Amino acid sequence: MSPQDVKNVMSSGLLSFPITDFDAQGNFNAKGYAERLEWLAPFGASALFAAGGTGEFFSLTAEEYPAIIKTAVDTCKGKVPIIAGAGGPTRFAIQCAQAAEAAGAHGILLMPHYMTEASQEGLAAHVEAVCKSVKFGVIIYNRGVSRFTPETVAKLCERNPNLVGFKDGVGDIEAMSAMYLTMGDRLAYLGGLPTAEVYAAAYKALGTPVYSSAVFNFIPKTAIRFYEAVRTDDHATQHQLLKDFFMPYLKIRNRSAGYAVSIIKAGAKLVGHDAGPVRAPLADLKPEEIDMLAALIKKVEA
């Protein structure tokens, strides 16, 4: 798949980030992960992002990362494209990107470099080094300490034809408008805020109709239904699902830092697709919170 093909895939449809399966000891469970992807693939996501944020990329080792990507690629071959997560320090991000390309992934989502602040010059050098290290498509993730100005992205696009996407996890409407108006159709734009459904209609109005759904991991039919409601401007369905599920869901998610991932694993377990515990420093939901989530799932996923 060429970088342009990756851009085309990112330009329409619903995207999702599968959780990564761990066993009781916290080790990667390849069999469980493959079964998860086989279950999710037919529901209609345009692409699946292996080892992304919801897949706990930040807790993975360099040794286990290639096996996760290879499992995803082999399981989903001919079914749905696989975009791999990559990030962290520049050299580690390059190592991940090259491993993903060797495993047969179709592109990468370049996530934040973590910890230290960086100038626009430094961010540009980081992104360019990763782009130059591979041939497939690269999507940058505007989030945390990795926040890009339109000027920086424009220069990067001039020098790196394989930079094809911009995912926003900040939620600054003014900045997102400026990015879209500056770059136009040079990039594919993805909404990437946690529980992106809540912001989907607003982002569509900004020229960003595509978003990633974390809840696709456990209520895939509802996730697709909500996406279709956004795509067709079916406001009644959007408002009903926001009222019945997403807003009360946010109240559970916001009870503890890190629950944006933990609540997804809890939901997967509730629907019969247990992925094991989250890895530290994340913590699993408490029993009463799991009961609250179970009640919400019953409302929407028949």
Salt bridges, closest charged atoms under 4 A:
ASP21 OD1 - ARG36 NE 2.70
GLU35 OE2 - LYS31 NZ 2.62
GLU56 OE2 - LYS265 NZ 2.88
GLU64 OE2 - ARG279 NH1 2.58
ASP74 OD2 - LYS70 NZ 2.76
GLU128 OE2 - LYS132 NZ 3.89
GLU128 OE1 - ARG159 NE 2.79
GLU228 OE1 - ARG231 NH2 2.69
ASP233 OD1 - LYS204 NZ 2.91
GLU289 OE2 - ARG255 NE 2.92
